[in-house]
């Protein structure tokens, strides 16, 4: 069975939010697109909401507009409050003044299972301009254009989530 690809206009955020909410509720195997920072924040916030155990992220260090949006920050905090374990690699160094980083760092200081790593020679060689995240063992978001925040994501795709998780694990070690 091949995945279903669903495209919607970037400017219709309410429709996009409804689409993402319905696919999350269904635990859909669809691979969904996001185009732009607002779509990215909607996707990430819903992925955080659906996460039960772990988040693995490869990112640019919380330097862009996605991680500064209220829905992203609220869902990030709720995810931490659920006791979810975070492992985060920044390919470019962390913006330690970003609200997302501060939320994570404060939670870490209070005992939450959060680990940061700056740089990864392995990932810089393998995926030098790609950001991705894996949620539990079945959800993912893979950014194909980090400047325009274009990505694909799914709420129920163990094969792609597993592949990205393996790449992340090697990058976290090296």
LINHU-V193808 format. One record per backbone hydrogen bond with DSSP energy under -0.5 kcal/mol. NH is the residue of the N-H (numbers start at 0). CO is the residue of the C=O. E is the energy in kcal/mol with one decimal. If there is no record, write none. Layout:
BEGIN
nh=NH co=CO e=E
nh=NH co=CO e=E
END
This chain:
BEGIN
nh=5 co=3 e=-0.5
nh=5 co=30 e=-0.6
nh=6 co=4 e=-0.5
nh=11 co=8 e=-1.1
nh=12 co=10 e=-1.3
nh=15 co=11 e=-2.1
nh=16 co=12 e=-3.0
nh=17 co=13 e=-2.2
nh=18 co=14 e=-2.5
nh=19 co=15 e=-2.8
nh=20 co=16 e=-2.8
nh=21 co=17 e=-2.5
nh=22 co=18 e=-2.4
nh=23 co=19 e=-2.4
nh=24 co=20 e=-2.5
nh=25 co=21 e=-2.0
nh=26 co=22 e=-0.6
nh=26 co=23 e=-0.9
nh=27 co=22 e=-2.7
nh=30 co=3 e=-1.3
nh=31 co=29 e=-0.7
nh=31 co=152 e=-3.2
nh=32 co=5 e=-0.9
nh=33 co=150 e=-2.4
nh=35 co=147 e=-0.8
nh=35 co=148 e=-0.6
nh=39 co=35 e=-2.4
nh=40 co=36 e=-2.2
nh=41 co=37 e=-2.0
nh=42 co=38 e=-2.9
nh=43 co=39 e=-3.0
nh=44 co=40 e=-2.5
nh=45 co=41 e=-2.0
nh=46 co=42 e=-2.4
nh=47 co=43 e=-2.8
nh=48 co=44 e=-2.3
nh=49 co=45 e=-1.8
nh=50 co=46 e=-0.7
nh=50 co=47 e=-1.1
nh=54 co=84 e=-2.7
nh=55 co=133 e=-2.6
nh=56 co=86 e=-2.6
nh=57 co=131 e=-3.2
nh=58 co=88 e=-2.7
nh=67 co=64 e=-0.7
nh=68 co=65 e=-1.5
nh=72 co=68 e=-2.5
nh=73 co=69 e=-3.0
nh=74 co=70 e=-2.0
nh=75 co=71 e=-2.5
nh=76 co=72 e=-2.4
nh=77 co=73 e=-2.1
nh=78 co=74 e=-2.2
nh=79 co=75 e=-2.3
nh=80 co=76 e=-2.6
nh=81 co=77 e=-1.2
nh=82 co=79 e=-2.1
nh=83 co=78 e=-1.6
nh=84 co=52 e=-2.9
nh=85 co=112 e=-3.0
nh=86 co=54 e=-2.3
nh=87 co=114 e=-2.8
nh=88 co=56 e=-3.2
nh=89 co=116 e=-2.6
nh=90 co=58 e=-2.7
nh=90 co=88 e=-0.6
nh=94 co=60 e=-3.1
nh=95 co=93 e=-1.2
nh=97 co=94 e=-1.7
nh=101 co=97 e=-2.4
nh=102 co=98 e=-2.5
nh=103 co=99 e=-2.2
nh=104 co=100 e=-3.1
nh=105 co=101 e=-2.7
nh=106 co=102 e=-1.9
nh=107 co=103 e=-2.4
nh=108 co=104 e=-2.4
nh=109 co=105 e=-1.2
nh=110 co=107 e=-1.9
nh=111 co=106 e=-2.7
nh=113 co=111 e=-1.6
nh=114 co=85 e=-2.2
nh=116 co=87 e=-2.1
nh=118 co=89 e=-3.9
nh=118 co=116 e=-0.6
nh=120 co=173 e=-0.7
nh=123 co=119 e=-3.0
nh=124 co=120 e=-1.7
nh=125 co=121 e=-2.3
nh=126 co=122 e=-3.2
nh=129 co=126 e=-1.5
nh=130 co=142 e=-0.6
nh=131 co=57 e=-1.4
nh=132 co=140 e=-2.3
nh=133 co=55 e=-2.7
nh=134 co=138 e=-2.5
nh=135 co=53 e=-3.2
nh=137 co=134 e=-1.3
nh=138 co=134 e=-1.9
nh=139 co=153 e=-1.7
nh=140 co=132 e=-2.1
nh=141 co=151 e=-3.0
nh=142 co=130 e=-3.1
nh=143 co=141 e=-0.5
nh=143 co=149 e=-2.3
nh=144 co=149 e=-1.7
nh=145 co=128 e=-0.5
nh=148 co=144 e=-1.1
nh=149 co=144 e=-1.7
nh=150 co=33 e=-2.5
nh=151 co=141 e=-2.1
nh=152 co=31 e=-2.4
nh=153 co=139 e=-2.1
nh=154 co=27 e=-0.6
nh=156 co=137 e=-3.3
nh=160 co=156 e=-2.3
nh=161 co=157 e=-2.5
nh=162 co=158 e=-2.1
nh=163 co=159 e=-2.5
nh=164 co=160 e=-2.3
nh=165 co=161 e=-2.2
nh=166 co=162 e=-1.9
nh=167 co=163 e=-2.7
nh=168 co=164 e=-2.7
nh=169 co=165 e=-1.9
nh=170 co=166 e=-2.2
nh=171 co=167 e=-2.6
nh=172 co=168 e=-1.4
nh=173 co=169 e=-1.7
END
